[in-house]
Amino acid sequence: MTASNGPAPDTSAQAPSELANAARNFRLRMAVIDCETEAALDATRDRYGRTVHVGAEAAARTHRDTAAVEAYSTHLAPHAEALLTAARLALDELPPARHLLGWRTVLDALATSAAEIRRALDRPAAPGSRDERAQHAALWPHLTAWADHGPIPSNLADQLDGQHHKAPLTAEEQQMWTEMAQAAQRRGELELTESWYAADGQPITLAYLVEDDASTVVALRGDPGLPGWQVIGHYAHELEAGKALPAPVPPGVLRADISRFNRPVSAPELSVQDLIRDVVEGRSAGDAANALLGAVQRGFVAGPMVRLQELLETSSQFATALETAKGHQIAARLSVLGRQIEFLTIEVEQAAEELGATVAVLPPHRTPVPRVRARPAVDAAPPTPPPLPGTTARHRHA
């Protein structure tokens, strides 16, 4: 760990965008560390995800912790406090919105993490010692907090340097463009391309409005799937729209406790290919039945069909969390599909049990084909290859 020597650099003169870039650089480096660590950890596991090399796993995590501390020291330590100050200033200037209380909580938590990291940087343990490894491991949750939630203060800092959107349309123009876009939507000629939330919590969607073989980029405010949305601007292309419209804020998360850098250890599971191979290599009905039962197994080591149902249910929750009319429709559809998979899972389980109860084996006339054929004798002449098509064999004359 690198100790902080001397007074901290003066960041008061730094532009908010420079402070935001410091957090982005740290997050980028943490993403690289995460990928490298996952690759190292994969090498310590067997085909089912179980750790078989405990020492190598511990070494990979130790290297991860040290690299994360170095990344924070390099990219973010000199700027964290100034970034949080800029973020709080921007937050105070924003109009009331549902997400601001949560963002303020995030900033407070990041300030706590920054203080903990600063204390450790000021009092580093002996390099390579057990105390240093313990110190780095204790800092990992604080470092990942910045990696996970750093986009929020970064975005707030950008708000200080960002443009302030001014409606480019008069009330009459806005009504005219909204009616044109609504008519195009009814014709199926309003192509939605991108969506985000502005700092005031309003959803904004870009779309191509096609009319008379010409297309125009329009910006919509509100849910395009419900009545009441409006066109707030029209532009020659998306780049122009991005410069004129309110900047996007970081999107939310499905579950508040999720962390890209602190994923739970995956449960061991059999792949569908492994189960198919078990059936192909099986000789008795019980072999095939066990493979089918593996596909519908529940619990910690759940089978692929059970995981598929979980995927559909979680995706349904995600679609609902979008809080759009289309999202609710898709959520209902995914929920129905999840129930169908549940019904199919029960059917497969029953069929597997019946197959196992047949107490049968494959008949012996299904003889395997040897993969290795007999080689010719060493002193035997190789067979004469047949003549090529369209040619005549040539005879040697004495």
N, C-alpha and C positions, 0 to 999 in steps of 0.2 A: 504494500500500500504506500502511496505517495503522500507524505505529510505536507500540510500547507505551511510554507515558510514565509514569514513576513505578512504584512497586511494584505487583505484581499484587494484585488484590482478594482479600480473605480469604474463601475458600470452605469453610473447615473447619466452619463452622456450618450450611452448606447441607444440606438433607435429601438422601439418595441419590436420591430420586425427582426432585428439582429438577435434579440433575446429569444424570440420565438424560434429562430433557426437553431439556436443552441440546444433547445429541447428536442427539436426534430432530429438533429444530428445524433443526440444520445439515443433516441428511440431507434434510429436506423442501426446504430452499432449494436444495440441490444437485440434487435431482430437477427443480425448476423450471428451474434453469440448464441442465441436460441437455436438457430438452425445447426450450427456446429455442435452444440451440446446434444441435440436430438440425434444427430448422426452418430456421435460417440456412444450415446446410451443404447442406441439400436444394436450396436456391436456387442453389447453386454447381455443381450437377451436372446432367448431361443425363438423358434418360429412362432410360438404362441404368445410371445410378449413377456415371458417370465424371465426375471433376472437370474443369470447363471454365473456371472462374473462380478461378485460383490465388490471386490477391490477396485476393479476398473471403473465400476459405476461411481464409487466414492471419489476416485481421482477425477473423473469427468465433471462431477458437481463442484469439486474444489477449484478446478480450472475455470469453470463457469463463474463462480463467485468472484474470483480474483479479477477476471477479465471485466466483469461488470463494474467493480469498484474502480478499475483503471479508466473505463469508459466514462464514468460519472466525473471522475477527477479531471479528465481531459476536456470534456465537452460541456458539462453542466455546472460543476461546482462553483466556478467564478460568477455564474449568471443566475443561479436559482432564486436567490432572494429578490434581485431586481426584477426578474420575470414575474414572480408572485405579486410584487408591488404593482407592476404595470397591469397585470390581470385584474387585480382588485379595483384599480382605478377605472378600467374599462367596464367592469361589472356594475359599478355604481352608476354609470352613465346609461346603461341599457334600460329600455322600457320594461315594465313588469311582464314576466312570462313564467310559465310553469316550471321551466328547467333551471331557473336562476338559483333557487334555494339549494338544489342538488349540486350545482356548480360551486356555490360558496362552500358547501361541505367538503367538496373535493379539494378546493384550494387550502382549506384549513388542514386537511389530512396531509397534503403535500408539504405544507410548511412544517408539520411535525416530523415528517420523514426527512426533510432537508436538514432540520436541526440535529436529528440523530446521526445522519451521515456526516455532518460537519464535526460533531464531537469525536467520531471515530477517526476522521481524517486528521484531526488535531492531535490525537493520541494513538498513533499507529502501534500495533504490536510488532515484535521482532520478525523480520522477514523470514518466511519459511517455517515459522514455529507453529505449534499446535494452537497457540493463542491467536495467531493471525488467521488461521483457518476458521476458528470459531468466530472471530470478529467478522470476517467476511460473510460467513453463513448467516450471522445475525443481521447483517445489513441487506441481505438479499430481498426480503419483503419490502423494504423501503426503496430499494433500487427499482424493483419491478413496479412499485406504485407509480413512480415517475415514468417508467416506460409505458405502462398501461394508460395512465391518465394525463400524461404530459400534453396531448393535443388540446385539452381544454384551456389551460393557461396560455398555450401558444396561440390558439384561436382568439382568445380575448385580447392578447397583446396586439395581434394583427388588426383587431377592431379599432385600436387607437390610430393606426396608420391607414385604415381602410376608407373607401369612399362611402359617402352617405347618400343613399338612393333618394332621388327625387323623381316623382311620377312624371314621365315625359308626355303623358296624354292628358288632355282636358277631359272633363266629365263626358262631353258629347263624343269625343274620340274613343274613350274607353268603352262606352256603351256600344258604339258602332263595331269596334274590333271584337268585343265580347260576343255580339250577335253573329258576326262572321265566323268566329271560332266555334260557337255552338252549332251553327249550321253545318260546318265542316265535320264536327264530331258526329252529327246525325248521319252524314253521308259516309262516315268511315274514313275521312280524309284529314283527321287531326292526329298526327303521329307523335306520341309522347316519347321524348328522348332522354330526359334527365330530370331528377327531382332532388330537392334539398330543403332544409329548414333555414330560415333567416334567424338573426339574433333575437328578433321579437317573437319567435315561436311560430311564425306563419310559414306554411309550406309553399314553395315556389316550384313550378314545373315548366321546363322548356318543351316546346312542341313545334313541329313543322305544320303550318297551315297551308294546305294545298288547295289552290283555286285557279281554274283556267290554265292548267298545266304549269303553274308557277307556285313556288313554295316560299313561305316567309317564316322566319323564326319568331314565335310569340312566347311571352312569359305569362303563365297563369298563376293566380294566387287563389288558394283554396284547394279542395279535393276535386279533381276532374271527374270523379265518379258520382258526385252529388250535385244537385242544383245549387246555384249561388256563387260559383267560381267566376272570376273576372280576369280579363286580359289587362296586364299592367304595363305592357310595353311590346313593341315589335322591332325586329332588328334584321340586318342584312345577313348575319351569320352568328354562330354560337359564340365566337370570340368577342364580338361586339356586345352581345348580351351579357357575357360574363364580366365585362368591365363595367357595365352600367348597373347591373342588378346587385342587391345586397349579397354579400359573401356568405357561403354556407358555413354553418356551425357543425361541430362534430356530431355525427348521428348517435343515437342512444344505443343501449344494449338490451338484449332479450332478458338476461338475468344479471342482477346488479352485482353478484359476487364472482362473476367470471373474470378470468385473467389469462391472457395469452401466454404469459411467462410462468404460470403456476398451474399447469394443467394436472388434473388428477391422473394417477397411473391407470392406464387402460386395462380393463379386465382381459385375461387370456380368452381367446375365442378361436374357433375353427372357421376357416374360410370355406366358401361354397366349393371352391376347386378341390380342397382336401376331402370334403364330404363326397363329391362326385368320384374322386379317385378311390375312396373307400368302397364305394359301390362297385366300381369297375374291377377292383382287385378282390372283391369278396367272392366266396364260394358257396355260402349258405344264405338262406333267407334272413337269418339273424344279422348277418353282416350288413345287408342293405337296410334292414329295419333300424339298426343302431345308427346308421348314417342319417336316416330320416329323422330319428328322434334327436340327434344332435342339432339338426336344423331348427327344431322347435323347442329346444331346451330353454327353460326360464331360469331366473336367478342371476347370480353374480357372473357365471360363465354362460351367458345367454347365447342362443343360436342365431343364425343370420335372419331367419324370419321374424324372430322376436325383436331383433335390432332394427329391422325394416319398419316394423310397427312403431317402434320408438322414434324413428326418424320422421315418419309421417305425423305423429302426434306433436313432436317438437316443431316441425315445420308449420303445422296448423297454429300452434301458439305464436310462432313468429309472424305469420300472416295476420293474425288477430291484432298483434302488438303494433302493426303498421298504422292502425286506426284510420284506415281508408275503407270506402265502400267496397272496392274491388278486393282488398285484403280480406274483409269479412266473408265475401263470397268464396274466395279460394280456401279460406280456413275451414269453412263448412264442407267443401269438397274433399279436402285432405282428411278431415275427421271421418267422413263416410268411408274413404279408402282405408283408413286405419282400422275401422270396424270390420271391413271386408277381409283385411289381412288377418285379423284376429280369428274370424270365422274359418278362413283357409288354414290357419295354423292348427286349429282344433281338428279339422278334417285330416290334415297330414299326420297329426299325432295318432289319430284313430287308425288310419290306413297303415302306419308303421307298426302299430301293435298287432294288427291283424296279419300283416306280412310276417312278423316274427313268430306269430302263433302257428304258421303253416308248418313249421319244423321240416323244411325241405332244403335240399341242396341242388346245385346245378347238375344236370345229367352228364355222365362221362363222355358222351359223344361230342360234347363241346370241347374238343381237344385243342390245347394251345398250339400255336405255330412257333417252332424254334426260331429264335432270332439269329443264332450262329449256325451256319451251315458248314459241312465238312470241307476242309481244304484239300486240293489235289496233292498227290504224292510229289515229293521233291524232285524225283528223277523223271516224272511224267512230263511229256511235252504239252504245252498249253494248247487248247483246242484252236483250230484254224477259224479265224473270224469269218463270218459270212461276207460275201461280196456286197459292196455298196449298191444300192438300188440304181438301176440304169447302167450298170457296168457288167462286163463279161470277164470271167476268171481267165487269167493268162497262164499258159502252160510253159514250163521250162523245157527246152529241147536239149538233148544230149549233144 
